[in-house]
Amino acid sequence: MPINKQKSQLLSGGHYAASLEAAPGETYDPDFESLVYRMLVRLGEDPEREGLRRTPLRVAKALDFLTSGYDMDVEEVVRNALFSEDCAEMVVVKDIEFYSLCEHHMLPFFGRAHVGYLPNGKVIGLSKVARVVDVFARRLQVQERLTSQIADALMEALAAHGVAVVMEASHTCMMMRGVQKQNSSTVTSAMRGTFIDNARSRSEFMGLLRVP
């Protein structure tokens, strides 16, 4: 079975797909599993011991899930979720949890995304804003590019007057290795349209992020 079809079937169960678990006797992707097996040997482990016997399969499934954004399309995500609406006020979706993988070390970084937009005759279903975040977060990423990709995608999909994205994240590549600063966090922002040109709109958005 082609790997893209396997991934589609794996992810069809949603955020907590039961198929992410390793079923007895299951084979998922022999080539991928072989790579993980060899990695375990390289690390000095015994892949045949009980606790690691199904680890290559689990890792293959987990990495496919965590990079499933490559198989997602923003146009497909927002289809049938754009609605004509005479709304001129700012829409903000706060505290969208996201998880991604740093492309430099393939270690997780995670946090919250805050997205705002100024409608131009169209609004989008609120859950789709979070889905767009996932489209780009579930790839090998750097936070700076991730923030810009979300803003650009929503700006194009909505043809909005403006889009603003702020992301706050903790990077395990900085917490677990290197400088080992466990309490550090990184904040990035991307402003488009009115949020660049109009300081009042930008200030209103940032103010709404501080509202409990």
C-alpha positions, 0 to 999 in steps of 0.5 A: 500500500502506498505510504500516503494512503497509509497515512491518510487511513491512519489520520482519518480517526482524528486527533486521538486516532486509535490506530496510532497504537501498535496492534499485535502482528501489525506491519505499518511501513517496513522500510521506515521501521527498519530505519528506527530499528537501526537507530536503536542499535546505533544508540546501544539498545537491544530492539528485541527486548520486550519494551522496544519490540514494537517501538519501530512501528510506533515511532514510524506511526508517530512521525507520520502523524506529527508530519501529517501537515505535508498531506494537508491543504489549506484550501481543502481545510477551509472549504465549505467553512467560509460564510458571507457575513457583514461583519466589520469587527475584529475576530480573535481566536486565542490559546490554540494549542499546537505541537511541532518539530524543530527542523534542526534537531527534530525535537518538539516545540509546543505552545499557543497560537493567537490568531486575529483577522478583520473580515472583508465580507467573509468569516470562517468557522472558528474550528478551521482557524485551529485546523489551519494552524495544524496544517503548518505546525505538523511539519518540520518547522522553525517558529518564525516561518510557521507564524508567517505561513499561518498568517499568509494562508489565512490572508489568502483564504479569507481575502481579509482586510488584515490578519495577525498571528502571535505564537508563544512556544517552548523549544525542547531543543533549547530546554533539553540540550544546548543551553538547557534553559527550561524556563525560556520561551519564544514569541513570534508575530506576523502582521498582514494588511491593516495590522501593518498599516494601522497601529490602532488595529494592531494595538487592539489585537494585542490588547485582546490577547491580554484579556483574561 
